């Protein structure tokens, strides 16, 4: 009987510890990689904290929560970002194609043929920050 009680106690302890494992940070979406709008690579965010934009200009990047800071020519710009599915959504002043001062743009992790871009982008559900 004592062995059964010890075994049950160990099982309960181990069961409660399994819940503490949580999600591994490696499973979280990453900003690192190439980001495209259509077939054009807009930005390459590198693991070492550097970034390269489509015209070849290099700078740095950092992220804190949902804020992405990109610095080119010692001029930091902050963007609110969300990675939803495989897509990166950026909200920033002057982004997008509207007259709004604060717009969202969507970037894909792969080049997408121009004829398919609109359809693929329409399949995405914009995050709440973009509404």
C-alpha positions, 0 to 999 in steps of 0.5 A: 500500500505504501508503494502505491501511495508513493507512486501516486504522489510522484505521478501527481508531482510530475503531472503538475511539473509538466504544466510548467514547461509551457511553450518553447520560445523557439516556437514563437514566430520570428522576425528574422528572415526576408520579407516580401511585398509581391516579388520585391524583397522589402527587408532582410532582418538578420539574427545578428541585429542587422537589417538590409532593405531592398535598395541595399542600405544596411542598418540595425533592428531591435524588438521589444514586445510588439515594437520593432525599431529599425535604424538606418543612417542613425535615424530610428523609426518605430513600428508596431508589428504582429506576425500572424501566421507566416505574415508580418504586419507593420503599422507605421506612420506613412506606411501603406497606400492610403492618406491615413497617417497610420497605416498597416502593410503586410509582408510575406516570408516569400516572394509571391508572383504579382498576379497572385499577390492580391489574392494571397494577401486577401486570404490573410486576416489583418490583425486588430491593430490594422482596423 
